[in-house]
């Protein structure tokens, strides 16, 4: 998929085994705060080897800008991890990945998507809320941070049947 109408050509494609080292490098660049735990290529290989695992890589030319990993089981899915490179944030790239995910989930017959995000990540909460996710819980001290400390996770759910997918020009069914 190439997104048209933007100054840069954006491609979103499925992740392959050849992308594992790239995903590890991208993850380290995205999640580089002192409390974040970077994932290795091996971590990505293990996640993508799980039954029902899916991954998408967002690029501009040869430059990787972001990714999204999810898992589909029966009629439910879970967003496992998503991230956008710091230099590419606030340009709608995460929303592009979410549209691809939701379209893929619907095609696969999923009825519900779940995820959690760090309680302090307000941008994630706003993004997911814009796609019809609603808060269903809080996991206390869920994330262990490098150097000690823990952070709560906010759990979200999205029923896909009635969700309108936001589109750059307005809602898209």
Beta strands, then each sheet from edge to edge (+ up, - down):
strand 1: 2-3
strand 2: 10-14
strand 3: 53-60
strand 4: 63-73
strand 5: 76-84
strand 6: 112-118
strand 7: 134-144
strand 8: 150-159
strand 9: 165-167
strand 10: 170-172
sheet 1: 1+ 2- 3+ 4- 5+ 6+ 8- 7+
sheet 2: 9+ 10-
end
